[in-house]
Amino acid sequence: MAALDVVRADGLTDSEAVRTALRETAARRRVRSAIREEVQRVAADESDREEMRIIREQMAELVPSANI
């Protein structure tokens, strides 16, 4: 019941606290789902992956040599 106590701390009834917790949980799930979909979209974008590879190579060329 500790979780219920947390949401009831704002003076909500049990029913209001449960509804609030459900809404907040649903919102977090929507955000995670949107992030997951964005990751899949980016991972499937061949031109974006190629551009990232080129940038990594360019960045590696800028790293100073360890032979000092």
Buried (B, 14 or more C-beta within 10 A) or exposed (E): EEEEEEBBEEEBEEEEBBEBBEEEEEEEEEEEEEEEEEEEEEEEEEEEEEEEEEEEEEEEEEEEEEEE
